[in-house]
Amino acid sequence: MEILEQPPSTKGPADMFAGDVWFDVIHRGEEPSRARANMVRFAPGARTAWHSHGLGQTTS
């Protein structure tokens, strides 16, 4: 088993979120894949600001 170093959480950009939001990359696809999975955590009262993803987005 290989234990990978987890980078620190990143503050969500103001153009995509309103309020305090942090995200962690769970999976980042290798070229040519553009797939990425993030875990997003919202502080009380924070929300997603209106934005779009050029290639689409899936949420769960």
mmJSON file of the N, C-alpha and C atoms, coordinates in Angstrom:
{"data_MODEL":{"atom_site":{
"group_PDB":["ATOM","ATOM","ATOM","ATOM","ATOM","ATOM","ATOM","ATOM","ATOM","ATOM","ATOM","ATOM","ATOM","ATOM","ATOM","ATOM","ATOM","ATOM","ATOM","ATOM","ATOM","ATOM","ATOM","ATOM","ATOM","ATOM","ATOM","ATOM","ATOM","ATOM","ATOM","ATOM","ATOM","ATOM","ATOM","ATOM","ATOM","ATOM","ATOM","ATOM","ATOM","ATOM","ATOM","ATOM","ATOM","ATOM","ATOM","ATOM","ATOM","ATOM","ATOM","ATOM","ATOM","ATOM","ATOM","ATOM","ATOM","ATOM","ATOM","ATOM","ATOM","ATOM","ATOM","ATOM","ATOM","ATOM","ATOM","ATOM","ATOM","ATOM","ATOM","ATOM","ATOM","ATOM","ATOM","ATOM","ATOM","ATOM","ATOM","ATOM","ATOM","ATOM","ATOM","ATOM","ATOM","ATOM","ATOM","ATOM","ATOM","ATOM","ATOM","ATOM","ATOM","ATOM","ATOM","ATOM","ATOM","ATOM","ATOM","ATOM","ATOM","ATOM","ATOM","ATOM","ATOM","ATOM","ATOM","ATOM","ATOM","ATOM","ATOM","ATOM","ATOM","ATOM","ATOM","ATOM","ATOM","ATOM","ATOM","ATOM","ATOM","ATOM","ATOM","ATOM","ATOM","ATOM","ATOM","ATOM","ATOM","ATOM","ATOM","ATOM","ATOM","ATOM","ATOM","ATOM","ATOM","ATOM","ATOM","ATOM","ATOM","ATOM","ATOM","ATOM","ATOM","ATOM","ATOM","ATOM","ATOM","ATOM","ATOM","ATOM","ATOM","ATOM","ATOM","ATOM","ATOM","ATOM","ATOM","ATOM","ATOM","ATOM","ATOM","ATOM","ATOM","ATOM","ATOM","ATOM","ATOM","ATOM","ATOM","ATOM","ATOM","ATOM","ATOM","ATOM","ATOM","ATOM","ATOM","ATOM"],
"id":[1,2,3,4,5,6,7,8,9,10,11,12,13,14,15,16,17,18,19,20,21,22,23,24,25,26,27,28,29,30,31,32,33,34,35,36,37,38,39,40,41,42,43,44,45,46,47,48,49,50,51,52,53,54,55,56,57,58,59,60,61,62,63,64,65,66,67,68,69,70,71,72,73,74,75,76,77,78,79,80,81,82,83,84,85,86,87,88,89,90,91,92,93,94,95,96,97,98,99,100,101,102,103,104,105,106,107,108,109,110,111,112,113,114,115,116,117,118,119,120,121,122,123,124,125,126,127,128,129,130,131,132,133,134,135,136,137,138,139,140,141,142,143,144,145,146,147,148,149,150,151,152,153,154,155,156,157,158,159,160,161,162,163,164,165,166,167,168,169,170,171,172,173,174,175,176,177,178,179,180],
"type_symbol":["N","C","C","N","C","C","N","C","C","N","C","C","N","C","C","N","C","C","N","C","C","N","C","C","N","C","C","N","C","C","N","C","C","N","C","C","N","C","C","N","C","C","N","C","C","N","C","C","N","C","C","N","C","C","N","C","C","N","C","C","N","C","C","N","C","C","N","C","C","N","C","C","N","C","C","N","C","C","N","C","C","N","C","C","N","C","C","N","C","C","N","C","C","N","C","C","N","C","C","N","C","C","N","C","C","N","C","C","N","C","C","N","C","C","N","C","C","N","C","C","N","C","C","N","C","C","N","C","C","N","C","C","N","C","C","N","C","C","N","C","C","N","C","C","N","C","C","N","C","C","N","C","C","N","C","C","N","C","C","N","C","C","N","C","C","N","C","C","N","C","C","N","C","C","N","C","C","N","C","C"],
"label_atom_id":["N","CA","C","N","CA","C","N","CA","C","N","CA","C","N","CA","C","N","CA","C","N","CA","C","N","CA","C","N","CA","C","N","CA","C","N","CA","C","N","CA","C","N","CA","C","N","CA","C","N","CA","C","N","CA","C","N","CA","C","N","CA","C","N","CA","C","N","CA","C","N","CA","C","N","CA","C","N","CA","C","N","CA","C","N","CA","C","N","CA","C","N","CA","C","N","CA","C","N","CA","C","N","CA","C","N","CA","C","N","CA","C","N","CA","C","N","CA","C","N","CA","C","N","CA","C","N","CA","C","N","CA","C","N","CA","C","N","CA","C","N","CA","C","N","CA","C","N","CA","C","N","CA","C","N","CA","C","N","CA","C","N","CA","C","N","CA","C","N","CA","C","N","CA","C","N","CA","C","N","CA","C","N","CA","C","N","CA","C","N","CA","C","N","CA","C","N","CA","C","N","CA","C","N","CA","C","N","CA","C"],
"label_alt_id":[null,null,null,null,null,null,null,null,null,null,null,null,null,null,null,null,null,null,null,null,null,null,null,null,null,null,null,null,null,null,null,null,null,null,null,null,null,null,null,null,null,null,null,null,null,null,null,null,null,null,null,null,null,null,null,null,null,null,null,null,null,null,null,null,null,null,null,null,null,null,null,null,null,null,null,null,null,null,null,null,null,null,null,null,null,null,null,null,null,null,null,null,null,null,null,null,null,null,null,null,null,null,null,null,null,null,null,null,null,null,null,null,null,null,null,null,null,null,null,null,null,null,null,null,null,null,null,null,null,null,null,null,null,null,null,null,null,null,null,null,null,null,null,null,null,null,null,null,null,null,null,null,null,null,null,null,null,null,null,null,null,null,null,null,null,null,null,null,null,null,null,null,null,null,null,null,null,null,null,null],
"label_comp_id":["MET","MET","MET","GLU","GLU","GLU","ILE","ILE","ILE","LEU","LEU","LEU","GLU","GLU","GLU","GLN","GLN","GLN","PRO","PRO","PRO","PRO","PRO","PRO","SER","SER","SER","THR","THR","THR","LYS","LYS","LYS","GLY","GLY","GLY","PRO","PRO","PRO","ALA","ALA","ALA","ASP","ASP","ASP","MET","MET","MET","PHE","PHE","PHE","ALA","ALA","ALA","GLY","GLY","GLY","ASP","ASP","ASP","VAL","VAL","VAL","TRP","TRP","TRP","PHE","PHE","PHE","ASP","ASP","ASP","VAL","VAL","VAL","ILE","ILE","ILE","HIS","HIS","HIS","ARG","ARG","ARG","GLY","GLY","GLY","GLU","GLU","GLU","GLU","GLU","GLU","PRO","PRO","PRO","SER","SER","SER","ARG","ARG","ARG","ALA","ALA","ALA","ARG","ARG","ARG","ALA","ALA","ALA","ASN","ASN","ASN","MET","MET","MET","VAL","VAL","VAL","ARG","ARG","ARG","PHE","PHE","PHE","ALA","ALA","ALA","PRO","PRO","PRO","GLY","GLY","GLY","ALA","ALA","ALA","ARG","ARG","ARG","THR","THR","THR","ALA","ALA","ALA","TRP","TRP","TRP","HIS","HIS","HIS","SER","SER","SER","HIS","HIS","HIS","GLY","GLY","GLY","LEU","LEU","LEU","GLY","GLY","GLY","GLN","GLN","GLN","THR","THR","THR","THR","THR","THR","SER","SER","SER"],
"label_asym_id":["A","A","A","A","A","A","A","A","A","A","A","A","A","A","A","A","A","A","A","A","A","A","A","A","A","A","A","A","A","A","A","A","A","A","A","A","A","A","A","A","A","A","A","A","A","A","A","A","A","A","A","A","A","A","A","A","A","A","A","A","A","A","A","A","A","A","A","A","A","A","A","A","A","A","A","A","A","A","A","A","A","A","A","A","A","A","A","A","A","A","A","A","A","A","A","A","A","A","A","A","A","A","A","A","A","A","A","A","A","A","A","A","A","A","A","A","A","A","A","A","A","A","A","A","A","A","A","A","A","A","A","A","A","A","A","A","A","A","A","A","A","A","A","A","A","A","A","A","A","A","A","A","A","A","A","A","A","A","A","A","A","A","A","A","A","A","A","A","A","A","A","A","A","A","A","A","A","A","A","A"],
"label_entity_id":["1","1","1","1","1","1","1","1","1","1","1","1","1","1","1","1","1","1","1","1","1","1","1","1","1","1","1","1","1","1","1","1","1","1","1","1","1","1","1","1","1","1","1","1","1","1","1","1","1","1","1","1","1","1","1","1","1","1","1","1","1","1","1","1","1","1","1","1","1","1","1","1","1","1","1","1","1","1","1","1","1","1","1","1","1","1","1","1","1","1","1","1","1","1","1","1","1","1","1","1","1","1","1","1","1","1","1","1","1","1","1","1","1","1","1","1","1","1","1","1","1","1","1","1","1","1","1","1","1","1","1","1","1","1","1","1","1","1","1","1","1","1","1","1","1","1","1","1","1","1","1","1","1","1","1","1","1","1","1","1","1","1","1","1","1","1","1","1","1","1","1","1","1","1","1","1","1","1","1","1"],
"label_seq_id":[1,1,1,2,2,2,3,3,3,4,4,4,5,5,5,6,6,6,7,7,7,8,8,8,9,9,9,10,10,10,11,11,11,12,12,12,13,13,13,14,14,14,15,15,15,16,16,16,17,17,17,18,18,18,19,19,19,20,20,20,21,21,21,22,22,22,23,23,23,24,24,24,25,25,25,26,26,26,27,27,27,28,28,28,29,29,29,30,30,30,31,31,31,32,32,32,33,33,33,34,34,34,35,35,35,36,36,36,37,37,37,38,38,38,39,39,39,40,40,40,41,41,41,42,42,42,43,43,43,44,44,44,45,45,45,46,46,46,47,47,47,48,48,48,49,49,49,50,50,50,51,51,51,52,52,52,53,53,53,54,54,54,55,55,55,56,56,56,57,57,57,58,58,58,59,59,59,60,60,60],
"pdbx_PDB_ins_code":[null,null,null,null,null,null,null,null,null,null,null,null,null,null,null,null,null,null,null,null,null,null,null,null,null,null,null,null,null,null,null,null,null,null,null,null,null,null,null,null,null,null,null,null,null,null,null,null,null,null,null,null,null,null,null,null,null,null,null,null,null,null,null,null,null,null,null,null,null,null,null,null,null,null,null,null,null,null,null,null,null,null,null,null,null,null,null,null,null,null,null,null,null,null,null,null,null,null,null,null,null,null,null,null,null,null,null,null,null,null,null,null,null,null,null,null,null,null,null,null,null,null,null,null,null,null,null,null,null,null,null,null,null,null,null,null,null,null,null,null,null,null,null,null,null,null,null,null,null,null,null,null,null,null,null,null,null,null,null,null,null,null,null,null,null,null,null,null,null,null,null,null,null,null,null,null,null,null,null,null],
"Cartn_x":[0.852,0.0,0.902,0.513,1.23,0.376,0.927,0.219,0.632,-0.348,-0.083,-0.297,0.549,0.435,-0.787,-1.649,-2.849,-2.532,-2.726,-2.497,-3.516,-3.203,-4.144,-5.415,-6.495,-7.743,-7.511,-8.282,-8.179,-9.437,-9.29,-10.447,-11.105,-12.426,-13.16,-13.07,-12.924,-12.806,-14.112,-13.999,-15.163,-16.064,-15.528,-16.383,-17.248,-16.998,-17.788,-18.583,-18.214,-18.869,-19.088,-20.166,-20.438,-20.29,-19.451,-19.183,-17.944,-17.699,-16.503,-16.752,-15.998,-16.11,-14.696,-14.498,-13.2,-13.416,-12.426,-12.541,-11.234,-11.394,-10.27,-10.43,-9.355,-9.385,-9.275,-10.273,-10.295,-9.666,-9.933,-9.382,-9.12,-7.973,-7.647,-7.204,-7.973,-7.656,-6.334,-5.694,-4.456,-4.785,-3.971,-4.192,-4.449,-5.377,-6.141,-7.419,-7.649,-8.855,-8.859,-10.04,-10.213,-11.03,-11.291,-12.135,-11.462,-12.271,-11.786,-12.956,-12.674,-13.692,-13.21,-14.07,-13.761,-14.76,-14.298,-15.194,-15.271,-16.474,-16.659,-17.361,-16.828,-17.406,-17.809,-19.044,-19.615,-19.742,-19.288,-19.529,-21.009,-21.567,-22.968,-23.23,-24.271,-24.665,-23.954,-22.924,-22.213,-23.034,-22.799,-23.542,-22.731,-23.19,-22.581,-23.093,-22.194,-22.59,-22.894,-23.68,-24.037,-22.779,-22.542,-21.419,-21.726,-20.934,-21.156,-19.83,-19.951,-18.802,-18.905,-17.903,-17.93,-18.153,-17.662,-17.811,-18.824,-19.549,-20.58,-20.086,-21.012,-20.711,-21.694,-21.227,-22.071,-21.936,-23.042,-23.008,-23.687,-23.362,-24.051,-24.249],
"Cartn_y":[-1.162,0.0,1.229,2.205,3.475,4.552,5.238,6.33,7.628,8.327,9.57,10.76,11.737,12.973,13.756,14.145,14.906,16.394,17.118,18.564,19.24,20.421,21.111,21.529,21.733,22.22,23.569,23.826,25.074,25.89,27.174,28.067,28.215,28.087,28.227,29.644,29.795,31.128,31.923,33.23,34.1,34.15,33.88,33.924,32.665,31.636,30.415,30.149,30.829,30.591,31.902,31.959,33.097,32.616,33.264,32.828,31.954,31.369,30.55,29.115,28.697,27.358,26.819,25.546,24.906,23.633,23.256,21.992,21.226,19.915,18.984,18.159,18.017,17.176,15.73,14.924,13.511,12.686,13.077,12.367,13.374,13.255,14.071,13.113,13.062,12.162,12.526,11.535,11.757,11.964,12.76,13.042,11.755,11.724,12.854,13.139,12.454,12.661,14.046,14.625,15.898,15.691,14.424,14.117,14.556,15.1,15.482,15.371,14.895,14.814,15.631,16.532,17.37,17.116,17.199,17.241,18.714,19.264,20.684,20.836,21.707,21.953,23.418,23.648,24.986,25.413,26.623,27.201,27.589,27.721,28.137,29.421,29.392,30.547,30.648,29.847,29.885,29.152,29.478,28.836,28.892,28.143,28.177,29.404,30.189,31.332,30.809,31.536,31.119,31.048,29.884,29.695,28.485,28.276,27.136,26.409,25.173,24.341,24.021,24.416,24.266,22.845,21.862,20.474,19.729,20.452,19.833,19.514,19.099,18.785,17.747,16.853,15.866,16.047,16.045,16.187,15.002,14.769,13.703,14.115],
"Cartn_z":[0.0,0.0,0.0,-0.792,-0.836,-0.179,0.803,1.462,0.797,0.244,-0.473,0.444,0.318,1.092,0.607,1.523,1.172,1.233,0.129,0.183,1.103,1.618,2.505,1.763,2.518,1.932,1.271,0.21,-0.535,-0.329,-0.112,0.033,-1.325,-1.363,-2.614,-3.15,-4.479,-5.069,-4.959,-4.749,-4.554,-5.781,-6.983,-8.171,-8.311,-7.49,-7.555,-6.274,-5.17,-3.882,-3.147,-2.372,-1.497,-0.062,0.715,2.077,2.123,3.273,3.464,3.023,2.025,1.459,1.272,1.585,1.392,0.613,-0.214,-0.922,-0.906,-1.003,-1.072,-2.345,-3.097,-4.288,-3.832,-4.192,-3.837,-4.956,-6.196,-7.358,-8.466,-9.096,-10.263,-11.36,-12.457,-13.557,-14.227,-14.783,-15.516,-16.986,-17.673,-19.092,-19.853,-20.777,-21.301,-20.519,-19.406,-18.62,-17.981,-17.901,-17.193,-15.915,-15.583,-14.432,-13.134,-12.258,-10.932,-9.972,-8.76,-7.718,-6.532,-6.069,-4.91,-3.803,-2.561,-1.412,-1.016,-0.991,-0.707,0.637,1.489,2.813,2.906,3.357,3.45,4.907,5.226,6.547,6.623,7.82,7.922,7.129,6.303,5.504,4.166,3.937,2.647,1.596,0.332,-0.754,-2.034,-2.998,-4.325,-5.06,-5.63,-6.457,-7.866,-8.613,-9.959,-10.813,-11.407,-12.324,-13.189,-14.218,-15.101,-15.332,-15.799,-16.128,-17.613,-18.372,-19.828,-20.308,-19.584,-19.981,-19.13,-18.289,-17.469,-16.072,-15.228,-13.835,-13.339,-12.496,-11.848,-10.35,-9.627,-8.171,-7.532,-6.303,-5.569,-4.135],
"occupancy":[1.0,1.0,1.0,1.0,1.0,1.0,1.0,1.0,1.0,1.0,1.0,1.0,1.0,1.0,1.0,1.0,1.0,1.0,1.0,1.0,1.0,1.0,1.0,1.0,1.0,1.0,1.0,1.0,1.0,1.0,1.0,1.0,1.0,1.0,1.0,1.0,1.0,1.0,1.0,1.0,1.0,1.0,1.0,1.0,1.0,1.0,1.0,1.0,1.0,1.0,1.0,1.0,1.0,1.0,1.0,1.0,1.0,1.0,1.0,1.0,1.0,1.0,1.0,1.0,1.0,1.0,1.0,1.0,1.0,1.0,1.0,1.0,1.0,1.0,1.0,1.0,1.0,1.0,1.0,1.0,1.0,1.0,1.0,1.0,1.0,1.0,1.0,1.0,1.0,1.0,1.0,1.0,1.0,1.0,1.0,1.0,1.0,1.0,1.0,1.0,1.0,1.0,1.0,1.0,1.0,1.0,1.0,1.0,1.0,1.0,1.0,1.0,1.0,1.0,1.0,1.0,1.0,1.0,1.0,1.0,1.0,1.0,1.0,1.0,1.0,1.0,1.0,1.0,1.0,1.0,1.0,1.0,1.0,1.0,1.0,1.0,1.0,1.0,1.0,1.0,1.0,1.0,1.0,1.0,1.0,1.0,1.0,1.0,1.0,1.0,1.0,1.0,1.0,1.0,1.0,1.0,1.0,1.0,1.0,1.0,1.0,1.0,1.0,1.0,1.0,1.0,1.0,1.0,1.0,1.0,1.0,1.0,1.0,1.0,1.0,1.0,1.0,1.0,1.0,1.0],
"B_iso_or_equiv":[0.0,0.0,0.0,0.0,0.0,0.0,0.0,0.0,0.0,0.0,0.0,0.0,0.0,0.0,0.0,0.0,0.0,0.0,0.0,0.0,0.0,0.0,0.0,0.0,0.0,0.0,0.0,0.0,0.0,0.0,0.0,0.0,0.0,0.0,0.0,0.0,0.0,0.0,0.0,0.0,0.0,0.0,0.0,0.0,0.0,0.0,0.0,0.0,0.0,0.0,0.0,0.0,0.0,0.0,0.0,0.0,0.0,0.0,0.0,0.0,0.0,0.0,0.0,0.0,0.0,0.0,0.0,0.0,0.0,0.0,0.0,0.0,0.0,0.0,0.0,0.0,0.0,0.0,0.0,0.0,0.0,0.0,0.0,0.0,0.0,0.0,0.0,0.0,0.0,0.0,0.0,0.0,0.0,0.0,0.0,0.0,0.0,0.0,0.0,0.0,0.0,0.0,0.0,0.0,0.0,0.0,0.0,0.0,0.0,0.0,0.0,0.0,0.0,0.0,0.0,0.0,0.0,0.0,0.0,0.0,0.0,0.0,0.0,0.0,0.0,0.0,0.0,0.0,0.0,0.0,0.0,0.0,0.0,0.0,0.0,0.0,0.0,0.0,0.0,0.0,0.0,0.0,0.0,0.0,0.0,0.0,0.0,0.0,0.0,0.0,0.0,0.0,0.0,0.0,0.0,0.0,0.0,0.0,0.0,0.0,0.0,0.0,0.0,0.0,0.0,0.0,0.0,0.0,0.0,0.0,0.0,0.0,0.0,0.0,0.0,0.0,0.0,0.0,0.0,0.0],
"pdbx_formal_charge":[null,null,null,null,null,null,null,null,null,null,null,null,null,null,null,null,null,null,null,null,null,null,null,null,null,null,null,null,null,null,null,null,null,null,null,null,null,null,null,null,null,null,null,null,null,null,null,null,null,null,null,null,null,null,null,null,null,null,null,null,null,null,null,null,null,null,null,null,null,null,null,null,null,null,null,null,null,null,null,null,null,null,null,null,null,null,null,null,null,null,null,null,null,null,null,null,null,null,null,null,null,null,null,null,null,null,null,null,null,null,null,null,null,null,null,null,null,null,null,null,null,null,null,null,null,null,null,null,null,null,null,null,null,null,null,null,null,null,null,null,null,null,null,null,null,null,null,null,null,null,null,null,null,null,null,null,null,null,null,null,null,null,null,null,null,null,null,null,null,null,null,null,null,null,null,null,null,null,null,null],
"auth_seq_id":[1,1,1,2,2,2,3,3,3,4,4,4,5,5,5,6,6,6,7,7,7,8,8,8,9,9,9,10,10,10,11,11,11,12,12,12,13,13,13,14,14,14,15,15,15,16,16,16,17,17,17,18,18,18,19,19,19,20,20,20,21,21,21,22,22,22,23,23,23,24,24,24,25,25,25,26,26,26,27,27,27,28,28,28,29,29,29,30,30,30,31,31,31,32,32,32,33,33,33,34,34,34,35,35,35,36,36,36,37,37,37,38,38,38,39,39,39,40,40,40,41,41,41,42,42,42,43,43,43,44,44,44,45,45,45,46,46,46,47,47,47,48,48,48,49,49,49,50,50,50,51,51,51,52,52,52,53,53,53,54,54,54,55,55,55,56,56,56,57,57,57,58,58,58,59,59,59,60,60,60],
"auth_comp_id":["MET","MET","MET","GLU","GLU","GLU","ILE","ILE","ILE","LEU","LEU","LEU","GLU","GLU","GLU","GLN","GLN","GLN","PRO","PRO","PRO","PRO","PRO","PRO","SER","SER","SER","THR","THR","THR","LYS","LYS","LYS","GLY","GLY","GLY","PRO","PRO","PRO","ALA","ALA","ALA","ASP","ASP","ASP","MET","MET","MET","PHE","PHE","PHE","ALA","ALA","ALA","GLY","GLY","GLY","ASP","ASP","ASP","VAL","VAL","VAL","TRP","TRP","TRP","PHE","PHE","PHE","ASP","ASP","ASP","VAL","VAL","VAL","ILE","ILE","ILE","HIS","HIS","HIS","ARG","ARG","ARG","GLY","GLY","GLY","GLU","GLU","GLU","GLU","GLU","GLU","PRO","PRO","PRO","SER","SER","SER","ARG","ARG","ARG","ALA","ALA","ALA","ARG","ARG","ARG","ALA","ALA","ALA","ASN","ASN","ASN","MET","MET","MET","VAL","VAL","VAL","ARG","ARG","ARG","PHE","PHE","PHE","ALA","ALA","ALA","PRO","PRO","PRO","GLY","GLY","GLY","ALA","ALA","ALA","ARG","ARG","ARG","THR","THR","THR","ALA","ALA","ALA","TRP","TRP","TRP","HIS","HIS","HIS","SER","SER","SER","HIS","HIS","HIS","GLY","GLY","GLY","LEU","LEU","LEU","GLY","GLY","GLY","GLN","GLN","GLN","THR","THR","THR","THR","THR","THR","SER","SER","SER"],
"auth_asym_id":["A","A","A","A","A","A","A","A","A","A","A","A","A","A","A","A","A","A","A","A","A","A","A","A","A","A","A","A","A","A","A","A","A","A","A","A","A","A","A","A","A","A","A","A","A","A","A","A","A","A","A","A","A","A","A","A","A","A","A","A","A","A","A","A","A","A","A","A","A","A","A","A","A","A","A","A","A","A","A","A","A","A","A","A","A","A","A","A","A","A","A","A","A","A","A","A","A","A","A","A","A","A","A","A","A","A","A","A","A","A","A","A","A","A","A","A","A","A","A","A","A","A","A","A","A","A","A","A","A","A","A","A","A","A","A","A","A","A","A","A","A","A","A","A","A","A","A","A","A","A","A","A","A","A","A","A","A","A","A","A","A","A","A","A","A","A","A","A","A","A","A","A","A","A","A","A","A","A","A","A"],
"auth_atom_id":["N","CA","C","N","CA","C","N","CA","C","N","CA","C","N","CA","C","N","CA","C","N","CA","C","N","CA","C","N","CA","C","N","CA","C","N","CA","C","N","CA","C","N","CA","C","N","CA","C","N","CA","C","N","CA","C","N","CA","C","N","CA","C","N","CA","C","N","CA","C","N","CA","C","N","CA","C","N","CA","C","N","CA","C","N","CA","C","N","CA","C","N","CA","C","N","CA","C","N","CA","C","N","CA","C","N","CA","C","N","CA","C","N","CA","C","N","CA","C","N","CA","C","N","CA","C","N","CA","C","N","CA","C","N","CA","C","N","CA","C","N","CA","C","N","CA","C","N","CA","C","N","CA","C","N","CA","C","N","CA","C","N","CA","C","N","CA","C","N","CA","C","N","CA","C","N","CA","C","N","CA","C","N","CA","C","N","CA","C","N","CA","C","N","CA","C","N","CA","C","N","CA","C","N","CA","C","N","CA","C"],
"pdbx_PDB_model_num":[1,1,1,1,1,1,1,1,1,1,1,1,1,1,1,1,1,1,1,1,1,1,1,1,1,1,1,1,1,1,1,1,1,1,1,1,1,1,1,1,1,1,1,1,1,1,1,1,1,1,1,1,1,1,1,1,1,1,1,1,1,1,1,1,1,1,1,1,1,1,1,1,1,1,1,1,1,1,1,1,1,1,1,1,1,1,1,1,1,1,1,1,1,1,1,1,1,1,1,1,1,1,1,1,1,1,1,1,1,1,1,1,1,1,1,1,1,1,1,1,1,1,1,1,1,1,1,1,1,1,1,1,1,1,1,1,1,1,1,1,1,1,1,1,1,1,1,1,1,1,1,1,1,1,1,1,1,1,1,1,1,1,1,1,1,1,1,1,1,1,1,1,1,1,1,1,1,1,1,1]
}}}
